[in-house]
Amino acid sequence: MLPDQIASAVRHHWWLFLLRGIAAVAFGVITLLSPGATLLVLMAFIIAYALVDGVVALVYAFRLRPLFDRWWMLLIQGVISVAFGALAILQPGLSIAYIVVSVALWMLFAGTAQLLLARVIKTMGGSPRWAIVGGILTLGLAIAAVAFPRATVEAVLAFIAWFALAIGVVQLVVAFRVRSLVKAPI
């Protein structure tokens, strides 16, 4: 599309930004007011994703078997994913554990990366102090995420809610700015 065509499409569909903003703000407010319901939806999404991802991996494993000598890796991934999804249906707490472990692993990798960065900074002749502090704090948060799973899940839900609110407000501002451009003389 040409820039003029894009501008025309944005002018004519400014209300889509408005709808996205309203939906995001509503989602953020609902998440803040009813985090339990949001957690249930998130748990259901994790279960559904694990099942769909597992089935797709299994299909790929069998279809790629003649072409891909490591097809069994996809098979293992598919079996694990389907098994996790099925077990999480029976034990929904597994999907909460998935959230906690995901956050902890993310922080573990981020902390390790910061410590490796500190080494690089030191070899470049700089002071690695802040990278070390950041790495240690992030590793501490990884440990805390596992030690306090409830707080971890609450923090994830709060982050989702505030992110949705922020994005929603931005979308509302964009919608009204674009709408004002539509009404402005060209």
Z-matrix of the N, CA and C atoms (Angstrom, degrees):
N
C 1 1.454
C 2 1.522 1 109.43
N 3 1.292 2 114.31 1 145.08
C 4 1.452 3 120.54 2 176.79
C 5 1.522 4 109.96 3 -81.79
N 6 1.336 5 117.14 4 154.99
C 7 1.474 6 119.85 5 -179.72
C 8 1.530 7 113.00 6 -54.74
N 9 1.334 8 117.83 7 -37.60
C 10 1.471 9 120.11 8 179.20
C 11 1.529 10 111.20 9 -66.08
N 12 1.327 11 116.20 10 -38.03
C 13 1.462 12 120.19 11 178.91
C 14 1.532 13 110.56 12 -67.99
N 15 1.322 14 116.06 13 -39.22
C 16 1.465 15 120.02 14 177.88
C 17 1.518 16 110.02 15 -64.45
N 18 1.336 17 116.68 16 -45.26
C 19 1.467 18 120.54 17 179.04
C 20 1.524 19 110.61 18 -60.54
N 21 1.317 20 116.65 19 -40.88
C 22 1.467 21 120.37 20 179.32
C 23 1.526 22 110.83 21 -64.74
N 24 1.324 23 115.99 22 -42.70
C 25 1.464 24 119.52 23 179.43
C 26 1.519 25 110.64 24 -63.70
N 27 1.323 26 117.67 25 -41.41
C 28 1.473 27 121.36 26 178.99
C 29 1.520 28 109.95 27 -63.89
N 30 1.329 29 116.78 28 -43.06
C 31 1.478 30 120.15 29 179.80
C 32 1.529 31 111.45 30 -60.97
N 33 1.323 32 116.58 31 -41.70
C 34 1.456 33 120.34 32 -176.57
C 35 1.530 34 113.49 33 -77.36
N 36 1.325 35 115.65 34 -20.06
C 37 1.462 36 118.73 35 -175.58
C 38 1.525 37 111.82 36 -121.18
N 39 1.310 38 117.95 37 33.97
C 40 1.458 39 122.42 38 179.76
C 41 1.531 40 110.99 39 -58.84
N 42 1.306 41 115.91 40 -30.50
C 43 1.455 42 121.33 41 -176.27
C 44 1.534 43 112.12 42 -66.99
N 45 1.353 44 117.84 43 -20.25
C 46 1.456 45 119.99 44 175.59
C 47 1.532 46 110.81 45 -66.76
N 48 1.336 47 116.53 46 -36.84
C 49 1.460 48 120.02 47 174.93
C 50 1.524 49 109.79 48 -62.32
N 51 1.337 50 115.25 49 -39.99
C 52 1.465 51 120.95 50 178.68
C 53 1.528 52 110.71 51 -61.72
N 54 1.335 53 116.87 52 -46.58
C 55 1.464 54 120.33 53 179.65
C 56 1.528 55 111.45 54 -62.81
N 57 1.318 56 116.56 55 -42.86
C 58 1.470 57 119.90 56 178.41
C 59 1.519 58 110.56 57 -62.53
N 60 1.322 59 116.18 58 -40.93
C 61 1.465 60 119.68 59 178.89
C 62 1.510 61 112.37 60 -64.17
N 63 1.324 62 116.19 61 -45.26
C 64 1.465 63 120.67 62 179.28
C 65 1.528 64 110.06 63 -62.01
N 66 1.331 65 116.62 64 -44.32
C 67 1.470 66 120.40 65 -179.62
C 68 1.534 67 110.74 66 -62.96
N 69 1.317 68 117.41 67 -43.52
C 70 1.467 69 120.66 68 -178.98
C 71 1.528 70 111.23 69 -66.06
N 72 1.329 71 116.93 70 -43.49
C 73 1.466 72 120.00 71 178.80
C 74 1.522 73 109.86 72 -64.08
N 75 1.334 74 116.82 73 -43.05
C 76 1.472 75 120.03 74 178.47
C 77 1.525 76 110.55 75 -61.32
N 78 1.329 77 117.29 76 -43.81
C 79 1.456 78 121.04 77 178.58
C 80 1.526 79 110.44 78 -61.82
N 81 1.316 80 117.58 79 -44.18
C 82 1.461 81 120.98 80 179.01
C 83 1.516 82 112.33 81 -61.63
N 84 1.329 83 116.70 82 -44.06
C 85 1.470 84 120.81 83 179.59
C 86 1.522 85 110.38 84 -65.22
N 87 1.330 86 116.24 85 -44.98
C 88 1.471 87 119.53 86 179.37
C 89 1.534 88 110.38 87 -61.20
N 90 1.330 89 116.38 88 -40.75
C 91 1.463 90 119.93 89 179.75
C 92 1.523 91 110.87 90 -64.15
N 93 1.339 92 117.01 91 -39.97
C 94 1.464 93 119.63 92 178.30
C 95 1.524 94 111.84 93 -68.79
N 96 1.333 95 116.45 94 -39.59
C 97 1.461 96 120.25 95 -177.18
C 98 1.525 97 113.05 96 -80.24
N 99 1.324 98 116.90 97 -28.58
C 100 1.459 99 120.85 98 -176.93
C 101 1.530 100 110.67 99 -137.95
N 102 1.331 101 116.37 100 67.96
C 103 1.467 102 118.30 101 -177.74
C 104 1.524 103 113.10 102 -62.97
N 105 1.322 104 117.21 103 -27.76
C 106 1.463 105 120.16 104 179.14
C 107 1.518 106 112.22 105 -63.03
N 108 1.327 107 116.26 106 -42.88
C 109 1.464 108 120.03 107 178.54
C 110 1.524 109 110.40 108 -65.24
N 111 1.329 110 116.04 109 -40.33
C 112 1.464 111 120.10 110 178.39
C 113 1.519 112 110.19 111 -64.17
N 114 1.320 113 116.58 112 -39.26
C 115 1.460 114 120.12 113 178.46
C 116 1.531 115 110.75 114 -63.48
N 117 1.321 116 116.90 115 -40.52
C 118 1.466 117 119.70 116 177.74
C 119 1.529 118 111.35 117 -62.01
N 120 1.324 119 116.47 118 -42.54
C 121 1.463 120 120.39 119 178.41
C 122 1.530 121 110.09 120 -65.12
N 123 1.323 122 116.97 121 -42.27
C 124 1.458 123 121.02 122 178.79
C 125 1.534 124 110.13 123 -62.89
N 126 1.310 125 116.72 124 -41.91
C 127 1.465 126 120.54 125 178.04
C 128 1.527 127 110.48 126 -62.29
N 129 1.329 128 117.08 127 -43.72
C 130 1.462 129 121.09 128 178.87
C 131 1.528 130 110.44 129 -63.19
N 132 1.319 131 116.37 130 -39.58
C 133 1.466 132 120.13 131 179.00
C 134 1.526 133 110.46 132 -64.12
N 135 1.321 134 117.12 133 -43.28
C 136 1.469 135 120.95 134 179.84
C 137 1.532 136 109.97 135 -61.95
N 138 1.329 137 116.98 136 -42.95
C 139 1.468 138 121.21 137 178.79
C 140 1.524 139 110.13 138 -63.33
N 141 1.339 140 116.47 139 -48.11
C 142 1.465 141 120.47 140 -179.32
C 143 1.525 142 110.98 141 -62.07
N 144 1.319 143 116.61 142 -42.42
C 145 1.460 144 120.30 143 179.76
C 146 1.526 145 110.48 144 -62.94
N 147 1.327 146 117.21 145 -44.44
C 148 1.468 147 120.42 146 179.92
C 149 1.525 148 110.86 147 -60.21
N 150 1.324 149 116.78 148 -43.12
C 151 1.465 150 120.04 149 -179.59
C 152 1.528 151 111.67 150 -66.52
N 153 1.321 152 117.02 151 -47.45
C 154 1.471 153 120.18 152 -179.16
C 155 1.530 154 110.13 153 -65.41
N 156 1.324 155 117.37 154 -45.56
C 157 1.454 156 121.25 155 179.29
C 158 1.524 157 110.65 156 -60.09
N 159 1.314 158 116.96 157 -41.72
C 160 1.458 159 121.17 158 179.35
C 161 1.515 160 112.81 159 -64.55
N 162 1.310 161 116.72 160 -45.13
C 163 1.466 162 120.45 161 179.54
C 164 1.528 163 110.08 162 -63.45
N 165 1.327 164 116.96 163 -43.78
C 166 1.471 165 120.39 164 178.94
C 167 1.530 166 110.22 165 -62.02
N 168 1.321 167 117.52 166 -42.71
C 169 1.472 168 120.94 167 178.63
C 170 1.527 169 110.65 168 -62.50
N 171 1.333 170 117.40 169 -40.07
C 172 1.459 171 120.33 170 178.50
C 173 1.533 172 111.45 171 -65.05
N 174 1.319 173 116.24 172 -43.50
C 175 1.470 174 120.12 173 178.24
C 176 1.525 175 109.43 174 -61.05
N 177 1.341 176 117.52 175 -47.17
C 178 1.466 177 120.76 176 178.36
C 179 1.525 178 111.14 177 -60.76
N 180 1.319 179 116.92 178 -40.28
C 181 1.464 180 119.69 179 -179.12
C 182 1.522 181 110.78 180 -58.21
N 183 1.331 182 117.23 181 -47.45
C 184 1.451 183 119.88 182 -177.60
C 185 1.524 184 112.64 183 -74.24
N 186 1.313 185 116.73 184 -33.51
C 187 1.470 186 119.11 185 178.71
C 188 1.530 187 112.06 186 -73.97
N 189 1.322 188 116.85 187 -33.21
C 190 1.459 189 120.62 188 -177.97
C 191 1.527 190 112.60 189 -90.77
N 192 1.298 191 117.11 190 -2.75
C 193 1.464 192 121.12 191 -177.05
C 194 1.535 193 112.70 192 -51.22
N 195 1.334 194 119.01 193 -45.31
C 196 1.472 195 117.62 194 -179.48
C 197 1.541 196 113.43 195 -72.55
N 198 1.327 197 117.15 196 -19.37
C 199 1.462 198 120.52 197 -174.35
C 200 1.519 199 114.39 198 -104.10
N 201 1.300 200 117.20 199 -22.51
C 202 1.458 201 122.20 200 -169.62
C 203 1.514 202 108.36 201 -124.89
N 204 1.345 203 117.27 202 111.93
C 205 1.459 204 119.61 203 -174.64
C 206 1.527 205 113.38 204 -70.11
N 207 1.295 206 117.37 205 -12.83
C 208 1.475 207 120.16 206 176.53
C 209 1.531 208 111.02 207 -108.31
N 210 1.299 209 116.48 208 33.67
C 211 1.461 210 122.23 209 -179.84
C 212 1.520 211 111.71 210 -59.25
N 213 1.324 212 115.61 211 -28.01
C 214 1.456 213 121.04 212 -178.00
C 215 1.533 214 111.79 213 -64.12
N 216 1.343 215 117.19 214 -24.57
C 217 1.473 216 119.64 215 176.65
C 218 1.527 217 109.96 216 -65.37
N 219 1.331 218 115.62 217 -41.47
C 220 1.468 219 119.65 218 175.76
C 221 1.523 220 110.34 219 -65.11
N 222 1.317 221 116.35 220 -37.67
C 223 1.463 222 120.64 221 178.13
C 224 1.526 223 110.48 222 -61.38
N 225 1.322 224 116.67 223 -46.88
C 226 1.470 225 120.57 224 179.20
C 227 1.523 226 110.66 225 -62.48
N 228 1.340 227 116.23 226 -45.01
C 229 1.464 228 119.88 227 178.88
C 230 1.525 229 110.38 228 -59.63
N 231 1.332 230 116.51 229 -44.13
C 232 1.456 231 120.34 230 -179.50
C 233 1.512 232 112.84 231 -63.60
N 234 1.320 233 116.24 232 -43.52
C 235 1.469 234 120.32 233 179.67
C 236 1.527 235 110.31 234 -63.50
N 237 1.340 236 116.44 235 -44.85
C 238 1.469 237 119.86 236 179.66
C 239 1.524 238 110.71 237 -62.76
N 240 1.330 239 116.47 238 -44.19
C 241 1.465 240 120.19 239 -177.77
C 242 1.529 241 111.46 240 -65.45
N 243 1.329 242 117.12 241 -45.07
C 244 1.467 243 120.26 242 178.36
C 245 1.531 244 110.22 243 -64.84
N 246 1.326 245 116.57 244 -42.02
C 247 1.466 246 120.07 245 179.04
C 248 1.525 247 110.46 246 -62.12
N 249 1.337 248 116.68 247 -43.33
C 250 1.463 249 119.88 248 178.33
C 251 1.531 250 110.32 249 -61.17
N 252 1.336 251 117.05 250 -46.74
C 253 1.461 252 120.69 251 179.71
C 254 1.513 253 112.39 252 -60.17
N 255 1.328 254 116.38 253 -43.83
C 256 1.467 255 120.29 254 179.84
C 257 1.530 256 111.05 255 -66.55
N 258 1.328 257 116.97 256 -44.05
C 259 1.464 258 119.73 257 178.25
C 260 1.530 259 111.36 258 -65.19
N 261 1.326 260 116.52 259 -36.00
C 262 1.465 261 119.84 260 -179.68
C 263 1.524 262 111.55 261 -68.43
N 264 1.326 263 116.92 262 -26.28
C 265 1.467 264 119.25 263 174.11
C 266 1.531 265 108.87 264 -65.66
N 267 1.329 266 115.80 265 -42.79
C 268 1.464 267 120.69 266 -179.53
C 269 1.527 268 112.20 267 -76.32
N 270 1.320 269 116.58 268 -34.86
C 271 1.469 270 123.05 269 -179.67
C 272 1.534 271 108.60 270 -127.11
N 273 1.337 272 118.20 271 82.21
C 274 1.467 273 120.85 272 -175.43
C 275 1.530 274 114.21 273 -56.63
N 276 1.310 275 117.37 274 -21.21
C 277 1.455 276 120.00 275 177.70
C 278 1.520 277 112.80 276 -60.79
N 279 1.331 278 117.07 277 -21.91
C 280 1.468 279 120.00 278 177.60
C 281 1.525 280 111.88 279 -61.77
N 282 1.339 281 116.15 280 -35.68
C 283 1.469 282 117.70 281 179.27
C 284 1.525 283 110.46 282 -71.38
N 285 1.327 284 117.52 283 -30.25
C 286 1.472 285 119.95 284 173.73
C 287 1.527 286 108.89 285 -68.46
N 288 1.321 287 116.43 286 -40.96
C 289 1.472 288 120.00 287 176.62
C 290 1.526 289 110.16 288 -60.86
N 291 1.320 290 116.72 289 -36.66
C 292 1.464 291 121.32 290 177.62
C 293 1.521 292 110.44 291 -59.96
N 294 1.329 293 116.62 292 -43.40
C 295 1.466 294 120.77 293 178.44
C 296 1.526 295 109.82 294 -60.85
N 297 1.314 296 116.70 295 -48.21
C 298 1.470 297 121.68 296 -177.82
C 299 1.524 298 110.75 297 -62.75
N 300 1.319 299 116.38 298 -47.23
C 301 1.467 300 119.96 299 -178.91
C 302 1.527 301 110.54 300 -64.89
N 303 1.333 302 117.44 301 -39.39
C 304 1.468 303 120.36 302 178.40
C 305 1.527 304 111.26 303 -60.86
N 306 1.313 305 116.42 304 -46.01
C 307 1.464 306 120.48 305 179.07
C 308 1.526 307 110.50 306 -63.81
N 309 1.333 308 116.51 307 -45.11
C 310 1.465 309 120.29 308 -178.85
C 311 1.533 310 111.29 309 -63.21
N 312 1.331 311 117.13 310 -43.28
C 313 1.467 312 119.68 311 179.02
C 314 1.525 313 111.59 312 -65.08
N 315 1.326 314 115.95 313 -40.83
C 316 1.459 315 120.04 314 177.76
C 317 1.534 316 109.99 315 -58.89
N 318 1.315 317 116.48 316 -45.90
C 319 1.468 318 120.05 317 179.34
C 320 1.525 319 111.47 318 -67.88
N 321 1.312 320 117.26 319 -36.65
C 322 1.463 321 121.15 320 177.76
C 323 1.531 322 110.06 321 -61.32
N 324 1.329 323 116.49 322 -47.78
C 325 1.466 324 120.10 323 179.13
C 326 1.524 325 111.41 324 -65.98
N 327 1.340 326 116.78 325 -40.56
C 328 1.467 327 120.01 326 179.44
C 329 1.525 328 110.61 327 -64.75
N 330 1.323 329 117.52 328 -42.36
C 331 1.464 330 120.93 329 179.03
C 332 1.516 331 111.67 330 -64.82
N 333 1.326 332 116.08 331 -42.04
C 334 1.465 333 120.48 332 177.75
C 335 1.528 334 110.19 333 -63.44
N 336 1.319 335 117.32 334 -41.70
C 337 1.467 336 120.77 335 178.41
C 338 1.529 337 110.81 336 -62.21
N 339 1.327 338 117.20 337 -39.31
C 340 1.465 339 119.83 338 178.59
C 341 1.525 340 110.94 339 -65.99
N 342 1.316 341 117.41 340 -38.64
C 343 1.466 342 120.19 341 177.86
C 344 1.530 343 111.01 342 -67.82
N 345 1.322 344 117.04 343 -37.66
C 346 1.466 345 119.92 344 175.03
C 347 1.526 346 110.85 345 -66.02
N 348 1.310 347 116.33 346 -37.76
C 349 1.459 348 120.91 347 175.73
C 350 1.523 349 110.35 348 -61.94
N 351 1.320 350 117.00 349 -38.45
C 352 1.467 351 120.93 350 178.24
C 353 1.527 352 110.15 351 -59.70
N 354 1.325 353 116.16 352 -41.08
C 355 1.473 354 119.92 353 176.78
C 356 1.511 355 111.91 354 -60.76
N 357 1.334 356 115.57 355 -44.36
C 358 1.468 357 120.41 356 179.74
C 359 1.527 358 110.42 357 -63.27
N 360 1.323 359 116.18 358 -44.25
C 361 1.471 360 120.51 359 179.62
C 362 1.531 361 109.70 360 -60.20
N 363 1.322 362 116.32 361 -41.11
C 364 1.466 363 120.44 362 -179.91
C 365 1.527 364 111.00 363 -64.47
N 366 1.350 365 116.97 364 -42.41
C 367 1.467 366 119.56 365 179.14
C 368 1.524 367 111.68 366 -67.28
N 369 1.341 368 116.56 367 -23.39
C 370 1.467 369 120.53 368 177.44
C 371 1.524 370 111.37 369 -83.47
N 372 1.331 371 116.80 370 -2.42
C 373 1.455 372 120.36 371 178.86
C 374 1.515 373 114.66 372 92.49
N 375 1.306 374 117.02 373 6.54
C 376 1.460 375 120.66 374 179.98
C 377 1.516 376 111.55 375 -95.26
N 378 1.313 377 115.47 376 176.44
C 379 1.458 378 121.30 377 178.12
C 380 1.529 379 109.08 378 -92.50
N 381 1.331 380 116.61 379 118.93
C 382 1.468 381 119.96 380 -177.97
C 383 1.527 382 113.48 381 -85.33
N 384 1.330 383 117.46 382 8.26
C 385 1.462 384 122.41 383 -171.44
C 386 1.527 385 112.99 384 -51.20
N 387 1.332 386 118.17 385 -51.87
C 388 1.465 387 120.09 386 -174.72
C 389 1.523 388 111.83 387 -70.53
N 390 1.322 389 116.75 388 -33.87
C 391 1.461 390 119.24 389 176.53
C 392 1.531 391 110.30 390 -66.71
N 393 1.325 392 117.08 391 -37.58
C 394 1.469 393 120.99 392 177.15
C 395 1.526 394 110.19 393 -65.81
N 396 1.324 395 116.17 394 -46.03
C 397 1.470 396 120.16 395 178.65
C 398 1.530 397 109.99 396 -59.33
N 399 1.334 398 116.43 397 -46.26
C 400 1.466 399 119.87 398 179.21
C 401 1.514 400 111.98 399 -62.48
N 402 1.327 401 116.80 400 -41.13
C 403 1.455 402 120.55 401 179.00
C 404 1.514 403 112.46 402 -64.36
N 405 1.326 404 116.26 403 -43.97
C 406 1.475 405 120.30 404 179.77
C 407 1.524 406 110.71 405 -65.81
N 408 1.337 407 116.88 406 -43.13
C 409 1.472 408 119.73 407 178.51
C 410 1.528 409 111.35 408 -62.75
N 411 1.328 410 116.48 409 -41.30
C 412 1.457 411 120.04 410 -179.70
C 413 1.529 412 110.70 411 -67.36
N 414 1.322 413 117.60 412 -40.66
C 415 1.464 414 119.87 413 175.78
C 416 1.530 415 110.64 414 -63.88
N 417 1.327 416 116.65 415 -37.26
C 418 1.464 417 120.53 416 175.47
C 419 1.520 418 111.57 417 -61.86
N 420 1.343 419 116.47 418 -39.76
C 421 1.468 420 119.95 419 176.95
C 422 1.523 421 111.36 420 -66.61
N 423 1.325 422 117.33 421 -34.53
C 424 1.471 423 120.22 422 176.97
C 425 1.526 424 110.06 423 -62.21
N 426 1.322 425 116.01 424 -42.97
C 427 1.464 426 120.33 425 178.18
C 428 1.531 427 110.08 426 -66.23
N 429 1.321 428 116.64 427 -42.67
C 430 1.461 429 120.87 428 179.24
C 431 1.524 430 111.32 429 -63.84
N 432 1.337 431 117.02 430 -35.41
C 433 1.470 432 120.42 431 179.28
C 434 1.517 433 110.94 432 -60.92
N 435 1.325 434 116.69 433 -38.15
C 436 1.462 435 120.71 434 179.02
C 437 1.532 436 110.52 435 -78.52
N 438 1.322 437 116.57 436 -38.04
C 439 1.469 438 120.81 437 -178.03
C 440 1.525 439 112.16 438 -69.80
N 441 1.326 440 116.48 439 -31.53
C 442 1.465 441 121.38 440 -177.77
C 443 1.532 442 109.78 441 -125.25
N 444 1.327 443 117.46 442 71.97
C 445 1.472 444 119.66 443 -174.88
C 446 1.523 445 114.22 444 -62.20
N 447 1.317 446 116.58 445 -35.65
C 448 1.471 447 118.63 446 -179.79
C 449 1.526 448 110.65 447 -63.36
N 450 1.324 449 116.39 448 -45.02
C 451 1.473 450 120.35 449 178.38
C 452 1.521 451 110.67 450 -63.54
N 453 1.327 452 116.85 451 -35.15
C 454 1.465 453 120.58 452 178.38
C 455 1.519 454 110.38 453 -63.79
N 456 1.321 455 116.79 454 -47.68
C 457 1.463 456 120.65 455 179.94
C 458 1.527 457 110.28 456 -63.90
N 459 1.336 458 117.51 457 -41.94
C 460 1.466 459 120.81 458 177.59
C 461 1.523 460 110.86 459 -61.63
N 462 1.328 461 117.13 460 -39.95
C 463 1.462 462 120.65 461 178.94
C 464 1.524 463 110.93 462 -66.18
N 465 1.328 464 117.30 463 -40.24
C 466 1.466 465 120.53 464 177.98
C 467 1.527 466 110.05 465 -62.69
N 468 1.325 467 117.05 466 -44.60
C 469 1.467 468 120.35 467 179.07
C 470 1.523 469 111.02 468 -64.10
N 471 1.330 470 117.45 469 -41.03
C 472 1.465 471 120.37 470 178.29
C 473 1.525 472 110.14 471 -64.32
N 474 1.324 473 116.97 472 -40.97
C 475 1.464 474 119.88 473 178.27
C 476 1.526 475 110.60 474 -62.07
N 477 1.323 476 116.70 475 -45.50
C 478 1.468 477 120.60 476 178.54
C 479 1.525 478 110.16 477 -59.02
N 480 1.340 479 117.04 478 -45.13
C 481 1.469 480 121.02 479 -178.14
C 482 1.523 481 111.36 480 -63.51
N 483 1.318 482 117.53 481 -49.47
C 484 1.468 483 120.27 482 -177.40
C 485 1.518 484 111.73 483 -69.11
N 486 1.328 485 117.35 484 -33.89
C 487 1.458 486 120.23 485 175.58
C 488 1.530 487 109.86 486 -64.44
N 489 1.326 488 117.00 487 -44.69
C 490 1.465 489 120.54 488 178.60
C 491 1.520 490 110.92 489 -61.84
N 492 1.319 491 117.17 490 -41.56
C 493 1.466 492 120.12 491 177.80
C 494 1.524 493 111.23 492 -62.63
N 495 1.313 494 116.93 493 -45.77
C 496 1.467 495 120.30 494 -179.16
C 497 1.529 496 111.04 495 -62.73
N 498 1.322 497 116.76 496 -46.96
C 499 1.463 498 120.43 497 179.44
C 500 1.527 499 110.23 498 -64.39
N 501 1.314 500 116.60 499 -38.81
C 502 1.466 501 120.15 500 178.38
C 503 1.510 502 112.49 501 -62.10
N 504 1.319 503 116.34 502 -44.09
C 505 1.473 504 120.00 503 178.46
C 506 1.530 505 109.87 504 -63.57
N 507 1.310 506 117.27 505 -42.36
C 508 1.470 507 120.42 506 178.43
C 509 1.528 508 109.91 507 -60.86
N 510 1.328 509 117.37 508 -43.90
C 511 1.462 510 120.58 509 179.05
C 512 1.527 511 111.66 510 -62.85
N 513 1.325 512 117.10 511 -38.45
C 514 1.468 513 120.45 512 177.28
C 515 1.524 514 110.64 513 -64.37
N 516 1.314 515 117.10 514 -44.03
C 517 1.469 516 120.67 515 178.29
C 518 1.526 517 110.07 516 -61.59
N 519 1.330 518 116.78 517 -45.15
C 520 1.470 519 120.75 518 178.65
C 521 1.529 520 109.91 519 -60.39
N 522 1.320 521 116.85 520 -44.20
C 523 1.466 522 120.37 521 -179.05
C 524 1.524 523 111.24 522 -58.20
N 525 1.321 524 116.73 523 -47.47
C 526 1.471 525 118.65 524 -177.64
C 527 1.526 526 112.22 525 -72.94
N 528 1.321 527 117.45 526 -30.23
C 529 1.474 528 119.77 527 175.50
C 530 1.528 529 110.31 528 -67.33
N 531 1.322 530 116.58 529 -44.98
C 532 1.468 531 120.19 530 179.05
C 533 1.524 532 109.62 531 -65.41
N 534 1.327 533 116.78 532 -40.18
C 535 1.478 534 120.27 533 178.28
C 536 1.518 535 110.71 534 -61.33
N 537 1.331 536 117.72 535 -39.52
C 538 1.467 537 119.90 536 178.58
C 539 1.525 538 110.88 537 -66.53
N 540 1.319 539 116.95 538 -31.32
C 541 1.471 540 119.51 539 176.58
C 542 1.515 541 111.42 540 -70.28
N 543 1.339 542 116.61 541 -31.89
C 544 1.473 543 120.66 542 179.07
C 545 1.524 544 109.21 543 -65.45
N 546 1.336 545 116.28 544 -39.78
C 547 1.464 546 120.63 545 -177.84
C 548 1.534 547 112.63 546 -79.82
N 549 1.346 548 115.66 547 -18.02
C 550 1.468 549 119.15 548 -179.19
C 551 1.516 550 109.81 549 -73.94
N 552 1.328 551 116.57 550 146.22
C 553 1.466 552 118.71 551 177.93
C 554 1.539 553 110.75 552 -67.25
N 555 1.301 554 115.10 553 140.95
C 556 1.476 555 120.50 554 -177.67
C 557 1.500 556 110.92 555 -93.20
